[in-house]
Amino acid sequence: KISDITSGLNLGADDYIPKPFDYKELLARVQARLRISAATKAGPGDALVVGELNVDPSSRVVKYKNRVIDLTLTEFDILRRLATNPGDTVSRKDIIEAVRHHSKKPINDRTIDVHIRAIRKKIPEMQKHLTSVYGAGYRYEK
């Protein structure tokens, strides 16, 4: 039973309720998740601007030099996570945490590398901004 719980959580579940469960507990857990979601949801005007990069979480639109860039949900969340703290190194583990809700399959380090490569391909100027830090992760440089 414990292995089911840990397996589920490791595969991306946010919570686990063993059967039989109490309806009131389920309702309380759902309401708690909704509160967390509402608190972290970006509103209008919460765009992140770093140099010529504009990341708008409310519309999920990315612009670079005023050009709209078509990114997947995962690519968007990776770029948003890196641009949130420009100059700071973000570990692959932290990036995985930021994007794992998009995938039903487990995400690993190489998956993140593939998405970074896709972002660089879609925005060639990102070569100088998205830098890899050997053994540590990635960094968005202004």
C-alpha positions, 0 to 999 in steps of 0.5 A: 500500500505504501509502495502504491502511494510513493509510486503514484506521487513519484509519477506526478500525483499531487495527493493520494487518498486511500480507499475507503475515504471520507467524502468530507476529507475528499471535499476538503482536499479538493477545495484546498487544491483549488485555493492553491491553484487560484493563489498561483494563477497569474492575472492580467498585467502579470507579464514577466519582462526580461530584456526583450523577452515578454512572458505573459502567464495569463495568456500563455504568450511569449514574445521576443523582440515583439515577435510572438513565439509559438511554444508548447505548454512545456516549453512555455513553463520551462522558459517562464521558470528560467526567466523568473530569476534571470542569472540564477541557475535552475536545476533540472529537478526544479525545471521538472517540477515546474512542468511535470503536470503536463505529461502523463509519462515520467520526465527526466533530465534528457527530456528537459534537454530536448525541450531546451533545444526546441526553444533555442531552435524556435528562438535562435537568439536564445542561444546567448540567453539560455545557457547550460551550467554543467552538472547544475542545470540551466540559466537565463542570462539577460 
